[in-house]
Structures are given as C-alpha cells and as structure tokens.
Amino acid sequence: MHPHIFVTAGKIDGLRSVEEVRRGLREDHLCSLWETLVALADADTRRPPHTLSTTLPGRPQLDVDHQNRDWTLVNAIAQRIQRCALAYLLTERVEYRDDALRQMEALFDPAVFPDWRDKAHPKTRVDLRGGQLSQAIALAYDWMHPLLSAANREAIVEGLDRCDLQLYLDDVAENAYWLDVRTNWLTVVVGGHGIAGMALGDDYPRSQELIDAADPRMVDYLSKFGLEGEFSESVGYASSTIQPVAYFAAQRYASGGGVDRLTGHPFPETCRWLCYFTLPPGRYAAFGDGDVDAPPALSYFPAVADATRDGHLQQFYLDYADIDVARRSLVYELLWYDPALEPIPLDGKVPTGRAFAEHDAGFSSRTCWGSRHPPSIVYGKGGTGTIVHGHHDVGQVCVDGYGDRLIVDLGSPPGYPGDYGAYKYEYYNASAIGHNVLVIGGREMKHESSVEAVVFKTEFDDSWGGVWQIDLASKYDGARMVRRTVVHLLPATAFVLDEVQLETVETLSLRWHTASDTNPAGDGSFLVEGSNAILSARVVSLLDGENTLSIASRRHAYQAPYNRHRLSDVFPQRHEPYIEATTHATRACLLSLFTIVRAGETHPTWVDTNEGWSASTREGPVAVRATERELNFRSPRTDVTIDLTEPI
C-alpha cells in the first residue's frame, strides 16, 4: 500500500502515518519546517522546470555554460520534486502535483536532458546523479501514488525505467566499478537505487533486483565507519551519511517496522563524531576535500535521534536547523523529526574535547557547545593522509574564534580538476605545502597508507582545555624525530610546539595559513583579523643558538597545467595567504603562540619573559615555558607541565 516509505497510509506501530504527520505540523519546529517547505513549493509552482541552463544560487556558471548535470542542479531538482510531492500528499492541492510531474517530464525528455550523468563521470551508463534522481522520483511516486491517475503512475514508472533503471541494472550486470568501492558512490548510486526499488514496490517488475543489489552492500558499507563513528572519507564528504541513514530508514518502513538498523553502530557514534567537527556558526572542519564555506549536513540527525532517543543529537540538530535550506533535505527533516523527543543541551553533559583514533584520527577542543560564536575551537588530525578525499595534512591544526576561521584549512581546489586523481599533490590544496604542517626539504609527506602518525598523548578537561601529542616522523623522509604538541587553553589560547631532528642539514618550513592578509614582525609576531575576532600570534625558536628563523608572508598560486576545472576551463586564482617560518639545520624546536579576542578589543601581544612568553588576556595572564625537557603552560584555570623527555 502506498505511501509506505517514511510515511504510511494507515497506522503501523512505531511508524508515522499521513494523519500523524499532518497533526505534527502544529508543533513549533515542524511548523517552521512546513512553512518553509510550502513557501519553496509555492515558488516552484510559479516557475518553469529546472533544465540544464537553469541558474541557481551556488551553481557554478561553468556548469551552466557546459550544460552539465552537476550536484547543485540535480540536488535542486530532487528537492523540488520531493517537496512538491509531499506537499501534495499532505494538502492535496493539485498545483503541487502538477509541478512535480512537470519536473519529471523534463527529466524524461531526451531533448531537455539527453542523459542524467555528470559530464565528469563518463565511465558507466549511470553515476551519482542517477542515484539522486531515481531515489527522489521513486519516493515522490510513493507519496503521491493514491492521488495520481493510472496514466500518471505508468508515465513515471516508464520514464524512470527508460532514463535510468534499465541502464543501472545493465551496469550492475557488468559489475560496474561503483558496486564495491565502499565510498559515497556506493551509498548514492547503489543505495539510491535500492531506495527506489523499495519505494516503487510491485509497481516496477525489477524492484527486487534493485533491492538485492543494494542490501548486502549497504550493510557491508557500515563496517567502513570507525569504532567511535569516524567517517572513512573527509569530514565534508560525511554529508553522504544521509544515504545509509535514508536507506535503512526506508528499509524500516518497507519492512513495516520489522528491521531497524539505525539504533546500532555506526549511526549514533558517527553523529557524535560529526558534532565535534561541526564548527559554529555553521561550517565543518575542512580537512581533505571539501568546501570550506559549506554548511554542516545534519538533515539525518533527526532520524538517528528518533531511533536512539538521544536528546543531545536532537538539540545539536536544532542548534543548526536555520542554516542553508538549499542544501538541506527539508522533506526528510519533516518526516524524521519527532517533536516528542526532548532536546538536551550538550554543555555540562558532553565533553568539549575529544580525540578519535581511526581514519583521519581527528582532535577537537572547544570552549563550549551552545554558543554560535564560542571564544575558540582548536582542531586537528593525525592518520595517514591517504583516506578517500584525504590530503597530505597529517598533523594539521586549525583555530577558530568567535565564529571566524583564523588559522585555516584551504579545502579543495575549485571545480575538481580532471587530473586531480593522478596529479592530486600538484595542487597546493592537497599538498603538504598547503597545510599548517612542517615541510622538510621541500618534499611531500610519505603517501603509503601503512605509514601512520602515532598519537601518544591526549588529555581533555572541560575546566581548562586539552592537549594532544603526535609522532609524525614516519611521514617524513630524512627525519629522526618529528613531534607536534598541541595545547588548547580555555577560553581562547593555543600553543603548538614542533620538535624536529633530521639526518642531515635541510631546510625546514612551518606554515600557518591565515584567514586574512598579515605581515609578520621581525620577532615572529603577526595578527589575523576576522569579522568577529582577532588572533594575536607569534612563532619563536627555542634553539636561538642553532636556528636562524626567517618569517615571511606569502600567497599561493596554481601553476599550469594544474589550474583547470574538470570541464577543462582555467579556474580563478585564490591566492590564499600564509605565514612561513623557515630555518636551515639538523634540528629545530619551534613554538607557535595564539590567543584570541573579540574584534574591537585591544589585542594582547606575546612578550618575552625570564622564563618564556606570556600574554595578558581578559581572564588574566597566560604564560608558556618550553625547554628541551618540558613544556609548561599556565593560566588562571590551570598549571600543567608536559614531560618532553618521554620516548615516542
């Protein structure tokens, strides 16, 4: 009986019926979601269907010019079809039905859409876009089914079969490469078609083939998550977790509530993991490939919060529920959010700092949870740098303050270059030179997946902050020791100590990528100014007798031929700024000092003292003393000494 995916025609214990969804629209958050969804659906009905030439917010002009089936366009089409279909189910207003059908007709017309593939994905008949569109159309079919004519239903099934499902099943028969890659390609392409099979049910003769191809692979995919929920690709690509959540939520409904995998690993764990790498006021940690300005993708949090009855996840979702409706799935949020689940604030309940061991081996420490503009967040990573969509960035450290990016990660180059797979590290975004790490002799980090940084100390305390230490020597040729110690002192101070011993005299470079232009002074001090915050920083050498430290402000630039979009056009230069501290020696010990104040406040300076360095903050003096034997840091909240003689 239709509808039966994410909403049911009649009441089934544990599942939401159409009537229950209608009643829930009176609840505060659901009412807001519904009002937003209806406003967008109303706007849809007043404009023509999206085509390959449609200009959309955030859609690159290059994709418009090339008539490409890019993610932004296809996502907009999928969201439009789904929200009009759901609006039709809940209101029975025919203008919503008509708009959904018009957009489907455009997709089914080869004169409008010659095929559904992104032009950068020519290897198989079907790609990510087919997974997105077939899932959206099939769900819309399920939701509108009782209100559609037999002719409408037949046209939708025929169009889906002709434009995508036949092609997909042919690819499956030929063992297409994305069947077993265990990345977002699997979850979107295979999982998306599996959802389509569940939604179409007996109305499509080959639905079970779609489900059979997906189910064992989607179950196996879950083993890719780390024990504590670590995602196996970059943080930005963790947005694709919505696909396994949607798949297993659909399976729960298709089974009448008999199968529910959302309560088990990895779903609650990976939501908690993502909380730590979501950055106020609304970004994520841009380690590896990703868009540094993209909003966090939290549309699947309500489904996991509902399944696990986790009020913390409910609260975290609500904290960011007003961000970027264009990239969110309002339809899923409306159907998955349970207003009866009480949100629970994270502060005082969930630790503000945490280390993760698998995949990117991330670290995150923040002043607090609830604020959209906390005084500081210090975050970094270990790992191998060889995960899918990873970079040569092992040891990376970034600093945010009052909602501003200050010491930054550069994310991906524009437009995914066509040769990015083969020549990825020719692009500074992926190279060691594009990260806040050490570069020895101008060489890249080792790329072997078996070569991993070793985390040998982590400590987090909500009363004062956190510390982590990483042995990075295995990632560098010619290094006997490379140890990085990161300290975050609440509310808004950080230190990074880099200790290096080399086999021979070489050039050693330490870079800090800054969110704004800055000119370092002769003593290594510099300022980074954001909209809401100012970072006062200084880089010093602890081995003045051995190291002559040169500090300069520089900018990146793409070099031909590694400067082209995947569709071959030359992309614009960004010229991101960075500070580079350079020395030439067999050993070095560099200390980087950071403290943050609000914009408009008098910023502290890092000054030399008899014992080390100090800065005057609003809470009181902060001081650090470092020798070859120990690192001591003091603030009004703590006084901690770290032994640096311990073997690593």
C-alpha positions as CSV (number, residue, x, y, z in Angstrom):
1,M,0.0,0.0,0.0
2,H,1.3,3.5,-0.9
3,P,2.6,5.6,0.7
4,H,4.8,3.3,2.7
5,I,8.3,4.9,2.8
6,F,9.0,7.4,5.6
7,V,5.2,7.8,6.0
8,T,2.4,5.3,5.9
9,A,-1.1,5.3,4.5
10,G,-2.5,3.8,7.7
11,K,-1.3,3.4,11.3
12,I,1.5,0.9,11.9
13,D,3.0,0.7,15.4
14,G,6.3,2.7,15.5
15,L,5.9,4.3,12.1
16,R,4.3,7.7,11.2
17,S,1.1,7.8,9.2
18,V,0.0,10.5,6.9
19,E,-2.5,11.7,9.5
20,E,0.1,11.8,12.3
21,V,2.4,13.8,10.1
22,R,-0.4,16.3,9.4
23,R,-1.2,16.6,13.1
24,G,2.5,17.1,13.9
25,L,2.7,20.2,11.7
26,R,1.3,22.2,14.5
27,E,4.4,21.6,16.6
28,D,6.9,24.5,16.8
29,H,9.8,23.2,14.8
30,L,7.7,21.1,12.4
31,C,5.5,24.1,11.9
32,S,8.6,26.1,10.9
33,L,9.9,23.4,8.6
34,W,6.5,23.1,7.0
35,E,6.1,26.8,6.4
36,T,9.5,26.9,4.8
37,L,8.8,23.9,2.7
38,V,5.4,25.2,1.5
39,A,6.9,28.6,0.6
40,L,9.5,26.9,-1.5
41,A,6.9,24.6,-3.1
42,D,4.7,27.6,-3.9
43,A,7.6,29.3,-5.5
44,D,8.3,26.1,-7.6
45,T,4.8,26.2,-9.0
46,R,5.3,29.7,-10.4
47,R,8.4,28.9,-12.4
48,P,9.3,26.6,-15.2
49,P,11.0,23.2,-14.5
50,H,14.8,23.3,-13.9
51,T,16.8,22.5,-17.0
52,L,20.5,22.3,-17.8
53,S,20.6,26.0,-18.4
54,T,18.9,27.0,-15.1
55,T,20.9,29.4,-13.0
56,L,20.7,28.6,-9.3
57,P,22.3,30.1,-6.1
58,G,25.6,28.4,-5.6
59,R,25.6,26.7,-9.1
60,P,28.9,27.4,-10.8
61,Q,28.5,29.4,-14.0
62,L,30.9,27.0,-15.7
63,D,28.4,24.2,-15.2
64,V,25.6,26.3,-16.6
65,D,27.8,27.1,-19.7
66,H,28.6,23.5,-20.2
67,Q,25.0,22.3,-19.7
68,N,26.3,20.0,-17.0
69,R,24.3,17.7,-14.7
70,D,26.2,19.0,-11.6
71,W,25.4,18.3,-8.0
72,T,23.8,21.7,-7.3
73,L,21.4,21.4,-10.2
74,V,20.5,17.8,-9.6
75,N,20.0,18.3,-5.8
76,A,17.7,21.3,-6.6
77,I,15.7,19.1,-8.9
78,A,15.5,16.3,-6.4
79,Q,14.4,18.6,-3.6
80,R,11.8,20.3,-5.8
81,I,10.2,17.0,-6.8
82,Q,10.2,15.7,-3.3
83,R,8.8,18.8,-1.5
84,C,6.0,19.3,-4.1
85,A,5.1,15.6,-3.8
86,L,5.0,15.7,0.0
87,A,3.1,19.0,-0.1
88,Y,0.6,17.3,-2.5
89,L,0.2,14.3,-0.2
90,L,-0.5,16.5,2.9
91,T,-2.6,19.2,1.3
92,E,-4.0,17.5,-1.9
93,R,-3.5,20.8,-3.7
94,V,-3.1,19.9,-7.4
95,E,-0.6,22.7,-8.2
96,Y,2.0,20.8,-6.2
97,R,1.2,17.6,-8.1
98,D,1.4,19.4,-11.4
99,D,4.8,20.9,-10.6
100,A,6.3,17.6,-9.6
101,L,5.0,16.0,-12.7
102,R,6.3,18.8,-14.9
103,Q,9.8,18.5,-13.5
104,M,9.7,14.7,-14.0
105,E,8.5,15.2,-17.6
106,A,11.5,17.5,-18.2
107,L,13.9,14.8,-16.9
108,F,12.3,12.1,-19.0
109,D,12.5,14.3,-22.2
110,P,15.8,13.5,-24.1
111,A,15.6,16.8,-25.8
112,V,15.8,18.5,-22.4
113,F,18.0,16.0,-20.6
114,P,20.0,13.9,-23.0
115,D,21.1,11.8,-20.1
116,W,21.4,12.2,-16.3
117,R,25.2,11.8,-15.9
118,D,27.5,14.5,-14.8
119,K,29.8,15.2,-17.7
120,A,32.8,14.5,-15.5
121,H,31.6,10.9,-14.9
122,P,31.6,9.2,-18.3
123,K,32.8,5.7,-17.2
124,T,29.5,3.9,-16.8
125,R,25.9,4.4,-18.0
126,V,24.8,5.6,-14.6
127,D,26.5,7.8,-11.9
128,L,25.8,9.7,-8.8
129,R,23.1,11.8,-10.4
130,G,21.1,8.8,-11.4
131,G,21.1,7.6,-7.8
132,Q,20.0,11.0,-6.6
133,L,17.2,11.4,-9.2
134,S,15.8,7.9,-9.2
135,Q,15.6,8.0,-5.4
136,A,13.8,11.3,-5.4
137,I,11.4,10.4,-8.2
138,A,10.5,7.0,-6.7
139,L,9.9,8.5,-3.3
140,A,7.7,11.1,-4.8
141,Y,5.8,8.4,-6.7
142,D,5.2,6.5,-3.5
143,W,3.9,9.6,-1.6
144,M,1.6,10.8,-4.4
145,H,0.5,7.3,-5.5
146,P,-3.0,7.3,-4.0
147,L,-3.8,10.7,-5.6
148,L,-2.3,10.0,-9.1
149,S,-4.2,8.7,-12.1
150,A,-3.2,5.3,-13.5
151,A,-1.8,7.2,-16.6
152,N,0.4,9.4,-14.3
153,R,1.7,6.4,-12.5
154,E,2.5,4.5,-15.7
155,A,4.3,7.5,-17.2
156,I,6.5,7.9,-14.1
157,V,7.5,4.2,-14.0
158,E,8.1,4.1,-17.7
159,G,10.2,7.3,-17.7
160,L,12.3,6.1,-14.7
161,D,12.9,2.7,-16.3
162,R,13.9,4.2,-19.7
163,C,16.1,7.0,-18.5
164,D,17.9,5.3,-15.6
165,L,16.7,2.0,-14.1
166,Q,17.4,-0.2,-17.2
167,L,20.8,1.5,-17.6
168,Y,21.6,1.0,-13.9
169,L,20.7,-2.7,-14.0
170,D,22.8,-3.2,-17.1
171,D,25.7,-1.6,-15.2
172,V,25.1,-3.9,-12.3
173,A,25.1,-6.9,-14.7
174,E,28.5,-5.8,-16.0
175,N,29.9,-5.3,-12.4
176,A,30.3,-1.5,-12.6
177,Y,33.2,-0.2,-10.5
178,W,31.0,1.7,-8.1
179,L,29.3,-1.5,-6.9
180,D,32.0,-2.3,-4.4
181,V,34.0,0.9,-3.9
182,R,32.6,1.4,-0.3
183,T,32.5,5.2,-0.7
184,N,29.8,7.8,-1.3
185,W,29.5,6.4,-4.8
186,L,28.2,3.1,-3.4
187,T,25.7,4.7,-1.0
188,V,24.4,7.3,-3.5
189,V,24.3,5.1,-6.7
190,V,23.6,1.6,-5.2
191,G,21.8,2.8,-2.1
192,G,19.8,5.3,-4.0
193,H,18.5,2.8,-6.5
194,G,17.8,0.4,-3.6
195,I,15.5,3.0,-2.1
196,A,13.9,3.5,-5.5
197,G,13.2,-0.3,-5.5
198,M,11.6,-0.2,-2.0
199,A,9.5,2.9,-3.0
200,L,8.2,1.6,-6.3
201,G,7.5,-1.9,-4.9
202,D,5.4,-4.2,-7.0
203,D,4.6,-1.4,-9.5
204,Y,8.1,-2.0,-11.0
205,P,8.8,-5.6,-12.1
206,R,12.5,-5.4,-11.3
207,S,12.3,-3.6,-7.9
208,Q,13.6,-6.6,-6.1
209,E,16.7,-6.6,-8.3
210,L,17.4,-3.1,-7.2
211,I,17.0,-4.0,-3.5
212,D,19.0,-7.2,-3.8
213,A,21.9,-5.3,-5.4
214,A,21.9,-2.7,-2.6
215,D,21.1,-4.5,0.6
216,P,24.2,-6.6,1.3
217,R,26.5,-3.8,0.0
218,M,24.8,-1.2,2.2
219,V,25.2,-3.5,5.3
220,D,28.8,-4.1,4.4
221,Y,29.4,-0.4,3.9
222,L,28.7,0.2,7.6
223,S,31.9,-1.6,8.5
224,K,33.9,1.3,7.0
225,F,33.0,3.5,9.9
226,G,35.4,3.6,12.8
227,L,34.6,2.2,16.2
228,E,33.8,5.6,17.5
229,G,31.9,6.7,14.4
230,E,34.8,8.1,12.4
231,F,33.8,8.6,8.8
232,S,36.2,6.9,6.3
233,E,36.4,9.9,3.9
234,S,36.9,13.6,4.6
235,V,34.6,15.5,7.0
236,G,33.0,17.3,4.1
237,Y,32.0,14.0,2.5
238,A,30.4,12.8,5.7
239,S,27.3,14.6,4.4
240,S,26.8,11.4,2.3
241,T,26.0,9.6,5.6
242,I,22.4,10.8,4.8
243,Q,22.3,8.0,2.2
244,P,22.8,5.0,4.5
245,V,20.5,6.7,7.1
246,A,17.9,7.1,4.4
247,Y,18.4,3.6,3.1
248,F,17.9,1.9,6.5
249,A,15.1,4.3,7.4
250,A,13.4,3.2,4.2
251,Q,14.1,-0.4,5.0
252,R,12.5,0.0,8.4
253,Y,9.3,1.4,6.7
254,A,9.4,-1.2,3.9
255,S,9.5,-4.0,6.5
256,G,6.6,-2.5,8.4
257,G,8.9,-1.7,11.3
258,G,10.4,-5.1,11.5
259,V,14.0,-4.1,10.6
260,D,15.7,-1.2,12.3
261,R,19.5,-0.7,11.9
262,L,19.6,3.0,12.9
263,T,19.8,2.2,16.6
264,G,23.1,0.3,16.2
265,H,26.7,1.2,15.2
266,P,27.7,3.3,13.4
267,F,24.8,5.8,13.4
268,P,24.7,7.3,16.9
269,E,28.5,7.2,17.0
270,T,29.1,8.9,13.7
271,C,26.6,11.7,14.6
272,R,28.6,12.3,17.8
273,W,31.8,12.3,15.8
274,L,30.4,14.9,13.4
275,C,29.3,17.1,16.3
276,Y,33.0,17.6,17.2
277,F,33.9,18.6,13.6
278,T,30.9,20.9,13.1
279,L,32.1,24.5,13.6
280,P,30.0,27.4,14.7
281,P,28.3,29.4,13.3
282,G,27.7,26.8,10.6
283,R,30.6,25.1,8.9
284,Y,32.6,21.9,9.2
285,A,36.3,21.1,9.6
286,A,37.5,21.3,6.0
287,F,40.2,18.6,6.3
288,G,40.8,16.9,2.9
289,D,38.5,17.6,0.0
290,G,35.5,19.8,0.7
291,D,34.2,23.3,0.5
292,V,35.4,25.4,3.4
293,D,32.2,27.5,3.4
294,A,29.7,24.7,3.1
295,P,27.2,24.3,5.9
296,P,27.1,21.2,8.1
297,A,24.9,18.5,6.6
298,L,22.7,17.5,9.6
299,S,19.4,16.5,7.9
300,Y,19.9,12.9,9.0
301,F,20.3,13.8,12.7
302,P,16.6,13.7,13.5
303,A,16.3,10.2,12.2
304,V,19.1,8.9,14.3
305,A,18.0,11.0,17.3
306,D,14.5,9.5,17.0
307,A,15.7,5.9,16.6
308,T,18.1,6.2,19.6
309,R,16.0,8.6,21.7
310,D,19.1,10.8,22.0
311,G,18.1,14.3,23.2
312,H,21.7,15.6,22.7
313,L,21.5,14.8,18.9
314,Q,18.1,16.4,18.8
315,Q,19.5,19.6,20.4
316,F,22.5,19.7,18.2
317,Y,20.4,19.4,15.1
318,L,18.1,22.2,16.4
319,D,21.2,24.4,17.0
320,Y,21.9,24.5,13.3
321,A,18.4,24.0,11.9
322,D,18.2,27.5,10.4
323,I,21.2,27.2,8.1
324,D,21.1,27.0,4.3
325,V,17.8,25.4,3.3
326,A,19.0,24.9,-0.3
327,R,21.4,22.2,0.8
328,R,19.2,20.6,3.4
329,S,16.6,18.0,2.9
330,L,13.6,19.7,4.5
331,V,11.3,16.8,3.4
332,Y,13.4,14.2,5.3
333,E,13.7,16.5,8.3
334,L,10.0,17.0,8.4
335,L,9.3,13.3,8.2
336,W,12.1,12.2,10.5
337,Y,11.9,14.8,13.3
338,D,10.0,13.6,16.4
339,P,8.6,16.6,18.4
340,A,8.1,14.3,21.4
341,L,11.8,13.8,21.9
342,E,13.0,16.4,24.4
343,P,16.2,18.2,23.2
344,I,19.0,18.2,25.9
345,P,21.7,20.8,25.8
346,L,25.2,19.4,25.4
347,D,27.1,21.8,27.8
348,G,27.9,20.0,31.0
349,K,26.9,16.7,29.6
350,V,29.0,16.1,26.5
351,P,32.8,16.7,26.9
352,T,34.0,19.8,24.9
353,G,37.2,18.0,23.8
354,R,37.8,14.6,22.3
355,A,40.3,12.5,20.3
356,F,39.4,9.9,17.7
357,A,41.7,7.1,16.7
358,E,40.6,5.8,13.3
359,H,40.7,7.0,9.7
360,D,41.6,10.8,9.9
361,A,42.3,10.4,13.7
362,G,40.8,13.8,14.5
363,F,41.1,16.0,17.6
364,S,38.7,18.7,18.6
365,S,38.6,21.1,21.6
366,R,36.1,24.0,22.1
367,T,35.2,26.5,24.8
368,C,31.6,25.4,24.9
369,W,28.8,23.8,22.9
370,G,25.7,26.0,23.0
371,S,27.1,29.3,21.5
372,R,27.1,30.0,17.8
373,H,30.2,32.2,18.5
374,P,32.3,30.4,21.1
375,P,35.6,32.1,22.0
376,S,37.7,29.3,20.4
377,I,37.9,26.0,18.8
378,V,41.2,24.2,18.2
379,Y,41.0,21.1,16.0
380,G,43.4,18.9,14.1
381,K,44.1,15.5,12.8
382,G,46.6,12.6,12.6
383,G,46.1,9.5,10.5
384,T,47.9,8.6,7.3
385,G,46.5,11.3,4.9
386,T,45.6,8.5,2.5
387,I,41.9,8.2,3.2
388,V,39.4,8.7,0.3
389,H,39.4,12.5,-0.3
390,G,42.4,12.9,2.0
391,H,45.3,15.3,1.7
392,H,49.0,15.3,2.8
393,D,47.9,17.1,6.0
394,V,48.9,14.7,8.9
395,G,49.3,16.8,12.0
396,Q,47.2,19.7,10.6
397,V,46.0,22.2,13.2
398,C,43.3,24.9,12.7
399,V,42.0,27.6,15.0
400,D,38.5,29.3,15.0
401,G,37.4,32.1,17.3
402,Y,34.0,33.8,17.9
403,G,32.7,32.1,14.7
404,D,35.6,33.2,12.5
405,R,38.1,30.9,10.7
406,L,41.5,32.3,11.7
407,I,44.2,29.6,11.2
408,V,42.6,27.7,8.3
409,D,42.4,24.7,6.1
410,L,42.1,25.5,2.3
411,G,39.8,22.7,1.4
412,S,39.6,21.6,-2.3
413,P,40.8,23.4,-5.4
414,P,37.9,24.9,-7.5
415,G,35.8,22.6,-9.5
416,Y,37.6,19.2,-9.0
417,P,40.3,19.3,-11.7
418,G,40.0,16.5,-14.3
419,D,43.5,15.2,-13.4
420,Y,43.0,15.5,-9.7
421,G,43.2,11.8,-9.2
422,A,46.5,11.3,-11.0
423,Y,48.2,14.6,-10.0
424,K,46.4,15.5,-6.8
425,Y,49.5,16.7,-5.0
426,E,50.5,19.1,-7.8
427,Y,47.6,21.2,-6.3
428,Y,48.7,23.0,-3.2
429,N,45.3,22.3,-1.6
430,A,46.2,18.6,-1.3
431,S,50.0,19.1,-0.9
432,A,51.8,19.4,2.4
433,I,52.7,23.0,1.4
434,G,49.0,23.9,1.5
435,H,48.6,22.9,5.2
436,N,49.6,24.0,8.6
437,V,52.3,21.4,9.0
438,L,56.1,21.1,8.7
439,V,57.7,20.6,5.3
440,I,61.2,19.1,5.3
441,G,63.5,19.7,2.3
442,G,60.6,20.8,0.2
443,R,59.3,17.2,0.0
444,E,55.8,15.8,0.2
445,M,54.8,13.6,3.1
446,K,55.0,9.9,2.5
447,H,51.8,8.7,0.9
448,E,51.8,5.0,1.8
449,S,48.6,4.0,3.7
450,S,50.7,1.8,6.0
451,V,52.6,4.9,7.3
452,E,50.6,6.5,10.0
453,A,51.2,9.1,12.6
454,V,51.3,7.8,16.2
455,V,49.2,9.6,18.8
456,F,50.8,9.0,22.1
457,K,49.2,11.5,24.5
458,T,45.7,13.1,24.7
459,E,44.0,14.8,27.6
460,F,40.9,16.8,27.7
461,D,39.3,18.6,30.6
462,D,36.3,20.9,30.4
463,S,37.7,23.1,33.2
464,W,40.8,24.1,31.3
465,G,41.1,22.7,27.8
466,G,43.1,19.9,26.2
467,V,46.4,18.6,24.8
468,W,47.4,16.1,22.2
469,Q,50.9,14.9,21.0
470,I,51.6,13.2,17.7
471,D,54.8,11.4,16.5
472,L,55.0,12.4,12.8
473,A,58.5,11.1,12.0
474,S,57.2,8.2,9.9
475,K,55.5,10.6,7.5
476,Y,58.8,12.3,6.5
477,D,61.9,11.1,4.6
478,G,65.1,12.1,6.4
479,A,63.6,12.6,9.8
480,R,64.7,11.0,13.0
481,M,62.1,12.7,15.2
482,V,59.1,15.0,14.4
483,R,56.9,15.6,17.4
484,R,54.0,18.0,17.5
485,T,52.3,19.0,20.8
486,V,49.1,21.0,20.7
487,V,47.7,22.7,23.7
488,H,44.3,24.4,23.9
489,L,43.8,26.6,27.0
490,L,40.2,27.8,27.7
491,P,38.8,30.1,26.9
492,A,40.9,31.3,23.9
493,T,44.6,30.4,23.8
494,A,46.6,27.7,22.0
495,F,50.2,26.6,21.7
496,V,51.8,24.4,19.1
497,L,55.3,23.0,19.8
498,D,57.2,21.4,16.9
499,E,60.3,19.4,17.7
500,V,62.4,18.1,14.8
501,Q,65.6,16.1,14.5
502,L,66.9,15.4,10.9
503,E,69.5,13.1,9.5
504,T,71.3,15.9,7.7
505,V,71.1,19.7,7.5
506,E,68.0,20.6,5.5
507,T,65.6,23.4,5.0
508,L,62.6,23.2,7.4
509,S,59.4,25.2,6.8
510,L,56.5,25.7,9.1
511,R,53.4,27.3,7.5
512,W,50.3,28.9,9.1
513,H,47.5,29.6,6.7
514,T,45.6,32.7,7.8
515,A,42.1,33.8,7.1
516,S,43.3,37.4,6.2
517,D,46.4,39.1,5.0
518,T,49.0,39.6,7.6
519,N,52.6,41.0,7.8
520,P,54.8,39.3,10.5
521,A,57.1,41.5,12.6
522,G,60.8,40.7,13.0
523,D,60.1,38.9,16.3
524,G,57.7,36.5,14.6
525,S,54.5,38.1,15.8
526,F,51.5,38.6,13.5
527,L,47.8,39.4,13.6
528,V,44.9,37.7,11.9
529,E,41.7,39.8,11.7
530,G,38.3,38.3,11.2
531,S,34.8,39.8,11.3
532,N,34.2,38.9,14.9
533,A,37.7,38.1,16.2
534,I,41.4,39.0,16.2
535,L,44.1,36.3,16.6
536,S,47.4,37.5,18.1
537,A,50.2,35.1,17.2
538,R,53.9,34.6,17.4
539,V,56.3,32.0,16.1
540,V,59.6,31.6,18.0
541,S,62.6,29.3,18.0
542,L,63.7,27.6,21.3
543,L,67.1,27.0,19.8
544,D,68.3,30.5,19.1
545,G,71.9,29.4,19.0
546,E,71.3,26.9,16.3
547,N,68.4,28.2,14.3
548,T,68.2,31.4,12.3
549,L,64.4,31.8,11.9
550,S,63.2,33.6,8.8
551,I,59.5,34.6,8.8
552,A,57.6,35.9,5.8
553,S,54.1,36.5,4.4
554,R,53.4,34.6,1.2
555,R,50.5,33.6,-1.1
556,H,49.6,30.5,-3.0
557,A,49.1,30.3,-6.8
558,Y,48.0,27.5,-9.1
559,Q,50.6,26.6,-11.8
560,A,49.7,25.5,-15.3
561,P,48.9,22.8,-16.3
562,Y,47.4,22.2,-12.8
563,N,44.9,25.0,-12.9
564,R,42.0,23.7,-14.8
565,H,38.4,22.8,-13.9
566,R,37.3,19.2,-14.6
567,L,35.5,20.5,-17.6
568,S,38.8,21.9,-18.8
569,D,38.3,25.7,-18.2
570,V,41.0,27.6,-16.3
571,F,39.8,28.3,-12.8
572,P,40.3,31.5,-10.9
573,Q,43.3,32.0,-8.6
574,R,42.5,32.4,-4.9
575,H,45.9,33.5,-3.7
576,E,45.3,32.3,-0.2
577,P,47.8,33.9,2.3
578,Y,50.1,32.1,4.7
579,I,52.9,32.8,7.1
580,E,56.1,30.8,6.5
581,A,58.8,30.3,9.2
582,T,61.9,28.8,7.7
583,T,65.2,27.6,9.2
584,H,68.2,25.5,7.9
585,A,69.5,23.0,10.4
586,T,69.7,19.4,11.6
587,R,67.3,20.1,14.4
588,A,64.7,22.7,15.4
589,C,62.2,23.5,18.1
590,L,59.5,25.9,17.0
591,L,56.8,27.3,19.3
592,S,53.7,28.9,17.9
593,L,51.6,31.0,20.3
594,F,48.0,32.0,19.6
595,T,45.4,34.0,21.6
596,I,42.0,35.3,20.5
597,V,40.0,38.4,21.5
598,R,36.8,39.8,20.1
599,A,37.0,42.2,17.2
600,G,37.3,45.8,18.6
601,E,39.0,44.8,21.8
602,T,42.7,45.6,22.5
603,H,44.6,42.5,21.4
604,P,47.3,41.1,23.7
605,T,50.9,40.7,22.4
606,W,53.2,37.8,23.2
607,V,56.1,39.2,25.1
608,D,59.4,37.6,26.2
609,T,59.8,36.9,29.9
610,N,62.6,35.5,32.0
611,E,61.0,32.0,31.8
612,G,59.4,32.1,28.3
613,W,56.5,34.0,26.9
614,S,53.2,35.5,28.2
615,A,50.2,37.4,27.1
616,S,47.6,39.4,29.1
617,T,44.1,38.1,28.4
618,R,40.7,39.2,29.8
619,E,40.8,36.3,32.3
620,G,44.3,37.1,33.4
621,P,47.9,36.3,32.3
622,V,48.7,33.3,30.2
623,A,52.2,32.0,30.1
624,V,54.2,29.3,28.5
625,R,57.7,28.0,29.2
626,A,59.4,25.4,27.0
627,T,62.7,23.7,27.2
628,E,64.1,20.5,25.7
629,R,62.9,18.6,28.7
630,E,59.4,20.0,29.4
631,L,56.6,22.3,28.3
632,N,54.7,24.2,31.0
633,F,51.6,26.3,30.4
634,R,49.8,28.4,33.0
635,S,46.5,30.3,33.0
636,P,44.0,31.4,35.7
637,R,42.4,27.9,35.2
638,T,45.4,25.6,35.2
639,D,49.1,24.9,35.6
640,V,50.3,21.9,33.6
641,T,53.7,20.5,32.8
642,I,54.3,18.0,30.0
643,D,57.5,15.9,30.1
644,L,59.2,16.1,26.7
645,T,61.9,13.5,27.5
646,E,59.4,10.6,27.3
647,P,60.3,8.4,24.3
648,I,58.0,8.4,21.4
